[in-house]
C-alpha cells in the first residue's frame, strides 16, 4: 500500500497520506456504486508532508464510492462513504 485515506467517510474533501512517496505522479479516480467516474485528481510528487488533499467533492451525492489510486505501476482500491 502506497497511500492511505485518513477516514473512509468524507463530506467535501479527502485527505490522502502517501506512505511511499516517489518522484512520480498520483492519479485518483472516484467512482460511484454503478462504476461511473464522478471525479478525478492528478498530483505531481513530491507533495508537502506526503499529503494530498482532494477538495471540491461537496457536489457529489451521498452514498458509497470506490477510490482507485495509481502511482507509477502500483494500483489500489478502497471503498468510501460520502455522508451528510
VOSE-645969 format. One record per residue: residue number from 1; residue in three letters; x, y, z of N, C-alpha, C, O in turn. Coordinates in nm, 3 decimals, decimal comma, padded with zeros to 5 digits. Atoms other than C-alpha are relative to their C-alpha. Example, Ala and Ser with C-alpha at 12.3 -4.5 7.8 and 13.67 -1.06 7.14 Angstrom:
2
atom nr 1 rest ALA n_east 00,089 n_north -00,119 n_up 00,000 ca_east 01,230 ca_north -00,450 ca_up 00,780 c_east 00,090 c_north 00,120 c_up 00,000 o_east 00,194 o_north 00,118 o_up 00,066;
atom nr 2 rest SER n_east -00,082 n_north -00,119 n_up -00,006 ca_east 01,367 ca_north -00,106 ca_up 00,714 c_east -00,077 c_north 00,109 c_up 00,073 o_east -00,026 o_north 00,220 o_up 00,090;
This chain:
84
atom nr 1 rest UNK n_east 00,084 n_north -00,118 n_up 00,000 ca_east 00,000 ca_north 00,000 ca_up 00,000 c_east 00,089 c_north 00,124 c_up 00,000 o_east 00,176 o_north 00,138 o_up 00,085;
atom nr 2 rest UNK n_east -00,082 n_north -00,121 n_up 00,010 ca_east 00,148 ca_north 00,334 ca_up -00,106 c_east -00,071 c_north 00,123 c_up 00,053 o_east -00,011 o_north 00,230 o_up 00,061;
atom nr 3 rest UNK n_east 00,076 n_north -00,114 n_up -00,053 ca_east -00,127 ca_north 00,557 ca_up 00,036 c_east -00,109 c_north -00,051 c_up 00,091 o_east -00,152 o_north -00,166 o_up 00,082;
atom nr 4 rest UNK n_east 00,116 n_north 00,033 n_up -00,081 ca_east -00,397 ca_north 00,562 ca_up 00,296 c_east -00,087 c_north 00,124 c_up 00,014 o_east -00,038 o_north 00,237 o_up 00,008;
atom nr 5 rest UNK n_east 00,095 n_north -00,108 n_up -00,017 ca_east -00,706 ca_north 00,771 ca_up 00,346 c_east -00,019 c_north 00,020 c_up 00,149 o_east -00,036 o_north -00,077 o_up 00,224;
atom nr 6 rest UNK n_east 00,012 n_north -00,029 n_up -00,142 ca_east -00,736 ca_north 00,946 ca_up 00,681 c_east -00,129 c_north -00,056 c_up 00,059 o_east -00,131 o_north -00,101 o_up 00,173;
atom nr 7 rest UNK n_east 00,128 n_north 00,052 n_up -00,046 ca_east -01,102 ca_north 00,841 ca_up 00,708 c_east -00,076 c_north -00,057 c_up -00,120 o_east -00,075 o_north 00,004 o_up -00,227;
atom nr 8 rest UNK n_east 00,077 n_north 00,056 n_up 00,111 ca_east -01,322 ca_north 00,612 ca_up 00,493 c_east -00,134 c_north 00,072 c_up -00,021 o_east -00,209 o_north 00,038 o_up -00,113;
atom nr 9 rest UNK n_east 00,122 n_north -00,080 n_up 00,012 ca_east -01,606 ca_north 00,863 ca_up 00,543 c_east 00,042 c_north 00,143 c_up -00,031 o_east 00,129 o_north 00,199 o_up 00,036;
atom nr 10 rest UNK n_east -00,036 n_north -00,137 n_up 00,035 ca_east -01,592 ca_north 01,204 ca_up 00,375 c_east -00,125 c_north 00,083 c_up -00,022 o_east -00,235 o_north 00,030 o_up -00,042;
atom nr 11 rest UNK n_east 00,110 n_north -00,093 n_up 00,024 ca_east -01,809 ca_north 01,513 ca_up 00,333 c_east 00,028 c_north 00,083 c_up -00,125 o_east -00,047 o_north 00,076 o_up -00,222;
atom nr 12 rest UNK n_east -00,031 n_north -00,085 n_up 00,115 ca_east -01,642 ca_north 01,759 ca_up 00,094 c_east 00,144 c_north -00,009 c_up -00,046 o_east 00,181 o_north 00,053 o_up -00,145;
atom nr 13 rest UNK n_east -00,140 n_north 00,017 n_up 00,042 ca_east -01,275 ca_north 01,655 ca_up 00,078 c_east 00,054 c_north -00,132 c_up 00,054 o_east 00,001 o_north -00,189 o_up 00,150;
atom nr 14 rest UNK n_east -00,070 n_north 00,121 n_up -00,044 ca_east -01,044 ca_north 01,356 ca_up 00,112 c_east 00,145 c_north 00,036 c_up 00,027 o_east 00,206 o_north 00,110 o_up -00,050;
atom nr 15 rest UNK n_east -00,141 n_north -00,020 n_up -00,029 ca_east -00,702 ca_north 01,360 ca_up 00,275 c_east 00,071 c_north -00,133 c_up -00,019 o_east 00,043 o_north -00,231 o_up 00,050;
atom nr 16 rest UNK n_east -00,078 n_north 00,120 n_up 00,031 ca_east -00,460 ca_north 01,105 ca_up 00,130 c_east 00,140 c_north 00,016 c_up 00,057 o_east 00,206 o_north 00,118 o_up 00,034;
atom nr 17 rest UNK n_east -00,135 n_north -00,001 n_up -00,055 ca_east -00,140 ca_north 01,023 ca_up 00,316 c_east 00,082 c_north -00,102 c_up -00,076 o_east 00,050 o_north -00,221 o_up -00,077;
atom nr 18 rest UNK n_east -00,085 n_north 00,088 n_up 00,080 ca_east 00,133 ca_north 00,880 ca_up 00,095 c_east 00,103 c_north -00,066 c_up 00,091 o_east 00,180 o_north 00,002 o_up 00,158;
atom nr 19 rest UNK n_east -00,091 n_north 00,072 n_up -00,088 ca_east 00,327 ca_north 00,610 ca_up 00,275 c_east 00,132 c_north -00,031 c_up -00,068 o_east 00,233 o_north -00,054 o_up 00,000;
atom nr 20 rest UNK n_east -00,124 n_north 00,024 n_up 00,073 ca_east 00,585 ca_north 00,554 ca_up 00,000 c_east 00,013 c_north 00,102 c_up -00,112 o_east -00,008 o_north 00,070 o_up -00,228;
atom nr 21 rest UNK n_east -00,010 n_north -00,103 n_up 00,104 ca_east 00,642 ca_north 00,884 ca_up -00,180 c_east 00,119 c_north -00,025 c_up -00,092 o_east 00,230 o_north -00,057 o_up -00,048;
atom nr 22 rest UNK n_east -00,105 n_north 00,008 n_up 00,101 ca_east 00,840 ca_north 00,866 ca_up -00,502 c_east -00,022 c_north 00,114 c_up -00,098 o_east -00,124 o_north 00,183 o_up -00,093;
atom nr 23 rest UNK n_east 00,011 n_north -00,110 n_up 00,096 ca_east 00,903 ca_north 01,110 ca_up -00,784 c_east -00,082 c_north -00,042 c_up -00,122 o_east -00,031 o_north -00,044 o_up -00,234;
atom nr 24 rest UNK n_east 00,093 n_north 00,030 n_up 00,107 ca_east 00,602 ca_north 01,006 ca_up -00,990 c_east -00,129 c_north 00,075 c_up 00,028 o_east -00,141 o_north 00,145 o_up 00,128;
atom nr 25 rest UNK n_east 00,128 n_north -00,067 n_up -00,023 ca_east 00,251 ca_north 01,132 ca_up -01,028 c_east -00,098 c_north -00,097 c_up 00,065 o_east -00,085 o_north -00,219 o_up 00,053;
atom nr 26 rest UNK n_east 00,107 n_north 00,076 n_up -00,063 ca_east -00,051 ca_north 01,016 ca_up -00,831 c_east -00,127 c_north 00,030 c_up -00,076 o_east -00,161 o_north 00,146 o_up -00,099;
atom nr 27 rest UNK n_east 00,127 n_north -00,017 n_up 00,068 ca_east -00,377 ca_north 00,959 ca_up -01,015 c_east -00,107 c_north -00,064 c_up 00,085 o_east -00,092 o_north -00,178 o_up 00,129;
atom nr 28 rest UNK n_east 00,110 n_north 00,050 n_up -00,080 ca_east -00,703 ca_north 00,917 ca_up -00,827 c_east -00,131 c_north 00,013 c_up -00,078 o_east -00,156 o_north 00,114 o_up -00,143;
atom nr 29 rest UNK n_east 00,132 n_north 00,001 n_up 00,064 ca_east -01,047 ca_north 00,824 ca_up -00,962 c_east -00,102 c_north -00,040 c_up 00,105 o_east -00,084 o_north -00,139 o_up 00,176;
atom nr 30 rest UNK n_east 00,109 n_north 00,030 n_up -00,092 ca_east -01,364 ca_north 00,832 ca_up -00,756 c_east -00,120 c_north -00,044 c_up -00,082 o_east -00,172 o_north 00,032 o_up -00,164;
atom nr 31 rest UNK n_east 00,113 n_north 00,057 n_up 00,074 ca_east -01,642 ca_north 00,606 ca_up -00,889 c_east -00,118 c_north -00,023 c_up 00,095 o_east -00,100 o_north -00,056 o_up 00,212;
atom nr 32 rest UNK n_east 00,118 n_north 00,027 n_up -00,080 ca_east -01,999 ca_north 00,575 ca_up -00,767 c_east -00,028 c_north -00,151 c_up 00,002 o_east 00,047 o_north -00,229 o_up -00,055;
atom nr 33 rest UNK n_east 00,029 n_north 00,143 n_up -00,015 ca_east -02,166 ca_north 00,241 ca_up -00,684 c_east -00,040 c_north -00,068 c_up -00,131 o_east -00,048 o_north -00,190 o_up -00,136;
atom nr 34 rest UNK n_east 00,031 n_north 00,056 n_up 00,132 ca_east -02,261 ca_north 00,196 ca_up -01,053 c_east 00,125 c_north -00,011 c_up -00,087 o_east 00,119 o_north -00,066 o_up -00,197;
atom nr 35 rest UNK n_east -00,125 n_north 00,006 n_up 00,075 ca_east -01,897 ca_north 00,232 ca_up -01,165 c_east 00,028 c_north 00,122 c_up -00,085 o_east 00,129 o_north 00,126 o_up -00,156;
atom nr 36 rest UNK n_east -00,021 n_north -00,122 n_up 00,078 ca_east -01,935 ca_north 00,577 ca_up -01,322 c_east 00,104 c_north 00,090 c_up 00,068 o_east 00,106 o_north 00,103 o_up 00,190;
atom nr 37 rest UNK n_east -00,101 n_north -00,091 n_up -00,053 ca_east -01,643 ca_north 00,818 ca_up -01,283 c_east -00,068 c_north 00,130 c_up 00,043 o_east -00,133 o_north 00,197 o_up -00,037;
atom nr 38 rest UNK n_east 00,062 n_north -00,121 n_up -00,055 ca_east -01,755 ca_north 01,103 ca_up -01,057 c_east 00,100 c_north 00,114 c_up 00,012 o_east 00,063 o_north 00,231 o_up 00,000;
atom nr 39 rest UNK n_east -00,102 n_north -00,103 n_up -00,015 ca_east -01,427 ca_north 01,288 ca_up -01,006 c_east 00,138 c_north -00,063 c_up -00,021 o_east 00,158 o_north -00,181 o_up 00,007;
atom nr 40 rest UNK n_east -00,137 n_north 00,045 n_up 00,018 ca_east -01,058 ca_north 01,260 ca_up -01,093 c_east 00,096 c_north 00,103 c_up 00,057 o_east 00,064 o_north 00,222 o_up 00,066;
atom nr 41 rest UNK n_east -00,103 n_north -00,088 n_up -00,056 ca_east -00,741 ca_north 01,405 ca_up -00,943 c_east 00,135 c_north -00,052 c_up -00,046 o_east 00,160 o_north -00,172 o_up -00,046;
atom nr 42 rest UNK n_east -00,139 n_north 00,035 n_up 00,028 ca_east -00,379 ca_north 01,411 ca_up -01,057 c_east 00,089 c_north 00,095 c_up 00,078 o_east 00,069 o_north 00,216 o_up 00,075;
atom nr 43 rest UNK n_east -00,094 n_north -00,079 n_up -00,079 ca_east -00,099 ca_north 01,529 ca_up -00,831 c_east 00,141 c_north -00,044 c_up -00,035 o_east 00,168 o_north -00,163 o_up -00,052;
atom nr 44 rest UNK n_east -00,140 n_north 00,028 n_up 00,029 ca_east 00,271 ca_north 01,553 ca_up -00,906 c_east 00,076 c_north -00,012 c_up 00,131 o_east 00,057 o_north 00,069 o_up 00,222;
atom nr 45 rest UNK n_east -00,080 n_north 00,021 n_up -00,120 ca_east 00,512 ca_north 01,421 ca_up -00,645 c_east 00,130 c_north 00,077 c_up -00,013 o_east 00,171 o_north 00,105 o_up -00,126;
atom nr 46 rest UNK n_east 00,043 n_north 00,020 n_up -00,138 ca_east 00,667 ca_north 01,513 ca_up -00,414 c_east -00,102 c_north 00,107 c_up 00,040 o_east -00,111 o_north 00,214 o_up -00,021;
atom nr 47 rest UNK n_east 00,099 n_north -00,095 n_up -00,054 ca_east 00,393 ca_north 01,683 ca_up -00,216 c_east 00,041 c_north 00,036 c_up 00,143 o_east 00,118 o_north -00,035 o_up 00,207;
atom nr 48 rest UNK n_east -00,034 n_north -00,048 n_up -00,134 ca_east 00,414 ca_north 01,876 ca_up 00,108 c_east -00,050 c_north -00,098 c_up 00,106 o_east -00,167 o_north -00,135 o_up 00,107;
atom nr 49 rest UNK n_east 00,032 n_north 00,089 n_up -00,112 ca_east 00,422 ca_north 01,649 ca_up 00,416 c_east -00,057 c_north -00,134 c_up -00,043 o_east -00,127 o_north -00,200 o_up 00,034;
atom nr 50 rest UNK n_east 00,050 n_north 00,127 n_up 00,053 ca_east 00,343 ca_north 01,345 ca_up 00,198 c_east -00,153 c_north -00,009 c_up 00,004 o_east -00,208 o_north -00,119 o_up 00,016;
atom nr 51 rest UNK n_east 00,146 n_north -00,001 n_up -00,003 ca_east -00,024 ca_north 01,451 ca_up 00,194 c_east -00,056 c_north 00,069 c_up -00,124 o_east 00,000 o_north 00,166 o_up -00,175;
atom nr 52 rest UNK n_east 00,075 n_north -00,061 n_up 00,109 ca_east -00,267 ca_north 01,528 ca_up -00,085 c_east -00,142 c_north 00,019 c_up 00,052 o_east -00,203 o_north -00,075 o_up 00,103;
atom nr 53 rest UNK n_east 00,138 n_north -00,026 n_up -00,039 ca_east -00,599 ca_north 01,695 ca_up -00,006 c_east -00,082 c_north 00,021 c_up -00,126 o_east -00,055 o_north 00,111 o_up -00,205;
atom nr 54 rest UNK n_east 00,088 n_north -00,003 n_up 00,117 ca_east -00,869 ca_north 01,634 ca_up -00,266 c_east -00,124 c_north 00,077 c_up 00,040 o_east -00,211 o_north 00,026 o_up 00,110;
atom nr 55 rest UNK n_east 00,112 n_north -00,087 n_up -00,034 ca_east -01,113 ca_north 01,922 ca_up -00,238 c_east -00,103 c_north 00,000 c_up -00,114 o_east -00,079 o_north -00,053 o_up -00,222;
atom nr 56 rest UNK n_east 00,101 n_north -00,017 n_up 00,103 ca_east -01,432 ca_north 02,001 ca_up -00,428 c_east -00,092 c_north -00,119 c_up -00,017 o_east -00,150 o_north -00,137 o_up -00,124;
atom nr 57 rest UNK n_east 00,086 n_north 00,117 n_up 00,009 ca_east -01,625 ca_north 01,683 ca_up -00,352 c_east -00,138 c_north 00,025 c_up 00,061 o_east -00,217 o_north -00,068 o_up 00,077;
atom nr 58 rest UNK n_east 00,125 n_north -00,036 n_up -00,066 ca_east -01,915 ca_north 01,868 ca_up -00,192 c_east -00,122 c_north -00,023 c_up -00,089 o_east -00,230 o_north -00,051 o_up -00,038;
atom nr 59 rest UNK n_east 00,113 n_north 00,012 n_up 00,091 ca_east -02,134 ca_north 01,845 ca_up -00,504 c_east -00,038 c_north -00,145 c_up -00,032 o_east -00,138 o_north -00,168 o_up -00,101;
atom nr 60 rest UNK n_east 00,033 n_north 00,141 n_up 00,025 ca_east -02,129 ca_north 01,463 ca_up -00,513 c_east -00,117 c_north -00,042 c_up 00,089 o_east -00,129 o_north 00,003 o_up 00,202;
atom nr 61 rest UNK n_east 00,110 n_north 00,049 n_up -00,082 ca_east -02,443 ca_north 01,285 ca_up -00,395 c_east 00,051 c_north -00,093 c_up 00,111 o_east 00,158 o_north -00,153 o_up 00,099;
atom nr 62 rest UNK n_east -00,036 n_north 00,089 n_up -00,111 ca_east -02,434 ca_north 01,092 ca_up -00,067 c_east -00,007 c_north -00,144 c_up -00,047 o_east -00,090 o_north -00,178 o_up -00,131;
atom nr 63 rest UNK n_east 00,002 n_north 00,141 n_up 00,037 ca_east -02,355 ca_north 00,723 ca_up -00,098 c_east 00,136 c_north -00,065 c_up 00,012 o_east 00,228 o_north -00,012 o_up 00,074;
atom nr 64 rest UNK n_east -00,123 n_north 00,080 n_up -00,005 ca_east -02,085 ca_north 00,460 ca_up -00,142 c_east 00,079 c_north 00,021 c_up -00,128 o_east 00,023 o_north 00,021 o_up -00,237;
atom nr 65 rest UNK n_east -00,090 n_north -00,024 n_up 00,113 ca_east -01,786 ca_north 00,524 ca_up -00,369 c_east 00,119 c_north -00,094 c_up 00,007 o_east 00,154 o_north -00,146 o_up 00,113;
atom nr 66 rest UNK n_east -00,126 n_north 00,074 n_up 00,007 ca_east -01,478 ca_north 00,336 ca_up -00,484 c_east 00,109 c_north 00,097 c_up -00,042 o_east 00,097 o_north 00,165 o_up -00,144;
atom nr 67 rest UNK n_east -00,116 n_north -00,084 n_up 00,031 ca_east -01,147 ca_north 00,523 ca_up -00,478 c_east 00,106 c_north -00,089 c_up -00,063 o_east 00,148 o_north -00,188 o_up -00,003;
atom nr 68 rest UNK n_east -00,107 n_north 00,073 n_up 00,070 ca_east -00,891 ca_north 00,398 ca_up -00,731 c_east 00,122 c_north 00,091 c_up -00,006 o_east 00,116 o_north 00,200 o_up -00,062;
atom nr 69 rest UNK n_east -00,125 n_north -00,076 n_up -00,002 ca_east -00,535 ca_north 00,519 ca_up -00,678 c_east 00,105 c_north -00,071 c_up -00,084 o_east 00,119 o_north -00,193 o_up -00,078;
atom nr 70 rest UNK n_east -00,109 n_north 00,054 n_up 00,081 ca_east -00,248 ca_north 00,473 ca_up -00,922 c_east 00,123 c_north 00,089 c_up 00,021 o_east 00,115 o_north 00,211 o_up 00,008;
atom nr 71 rest UNK n_east -00,126 n_north -00,072 n_up -00,015 ca_east 00,113 ca_north 00,570 ca_up -00,855 c_east 00,107 c_north -00,084 c_up -00,069 o_east 00,147 o_north -00,189 o_up -00,019;
atom nr 72 rest UNK n_east -00,094 n_north 00,079 n_up 00,080 ca_east 00,357 ca_north 00,456 ca_up -01,119 c_east -00,068 c_north -00,128 c_up -00,045 o_east -00,171 o_north -00,123 o_up -00,112;
atom nr 73 rest UNK n_east 00,059 n_north 00,129 n_up 00,037 ca_east 00,286 ca_north 00,084 ca_up -01,165 c_east -00,087 c_north -00,057 c_up 00,111 o_east -00,151 o_north -00,161 o_up 00,092;
atom nr 74 rest UNK n_east 00,079 n_north 00,048 n_up -00,112 ca_east 00,116 ca_north 00,045 ca_up -00,826 c_east -00,144 c_north 00,049 c_up -00,011 o_east -00,169 o_north 00,163 o_up -00,049;
atom nr 75 rest UNK n_east 00,142 n_north -00,035 n_up -00,001 ca_east -00,263 ca_north 00,042 ca_up -00,801 c_east -00,063 c_north -00,051 c_up 00,128 o_east -00,021 o_north -00,154 o_up 00,182;
atom nr 76 rest UNK n_east 00,075 n_north 00,046 n_up -00,115 ca_east -00,502 ca_north 00,017 ca_up -00,510 c_east -00,141 c_north 00,056 c_up -00,007 o_east -00,165 o_north 00,160 o_up -00,068;
atom nr 77 rest UNK n_east 00,139 n_north -00,043 n_up -00,004 ca_east -00,875 ca_north 00,046 ca_up -00,449 c_east -00,049 c_north -00,006 c_up 00,143 o_east -00,004 o_north -00,089 o_up 00,222;
atom nr 78 rest UNK n_east 00,063 n_north 00,006 n_up -00,131 ca_east -01,080 ca_north 00,124 ca_up -00,140 c_east -00,140 c_north 00,057 c_up -00,008 o_east -00,170 o_north 00,141 o_up -00,093;
atom nr 79 rest UNK n_east 00,138 n_north -00,045 n_up -00,005 ca_east -01,444 ca_north 00,181 ca_up -00,054 c_east -00,011 c_north 00,116 c_up 00,098 o_east 00,047 o_north 00,113 o_up 00,207;
atom nr 80 rest UNK n_east 00,022 n_north -00,118 n_up -00,082 ca_east -01,553 ca_north 00,517 ca_up 00,085 c_east -00,148 c_north 00,031 c_up 00,006 o_east -00,226 o_north -00,013 o_up -00,078;
atom nr 81 rest UNK n_east 00,139 n_north -00,042 n_up -00,014 ca_east -01,878 ca_north 00,667 ca_up 00,205 c_east -00,005 c_north 00,151 c_up 00,012 o_east 00,066 o_north 00,211 o_up 00,093;
atom nr 82 rest UNK n_east 00,025 n_north -00,144 n_up -00,014 ca_east -01,993 ca_north 01,024 ca_up 00,149 c_east -00,125 c_north 00,014 c_up 00,085 o_east -00,228 o_north -00,048 o_up 00,057;
atom nr 83 rest UNK n_east 00,112 n_north -00,018 n_up -00,091 ca_east -02,220 ca_north 01,139 ca_up 00,427 c_east -00,035 c_north 00,147 c_up 00,014 o_east 00,031 o_north 00,234 o_up -00,042;
atom nr 84 rest UNK n_east 00,047 n_north -00,136 n_up -00,024 ca_east -02,407 ca_north 01,449 ca_up 00,541 c_east 00,099 c_north 00,074 c_up 00,086 o_east 00,078 o_north 00,191 o_up 00,118;
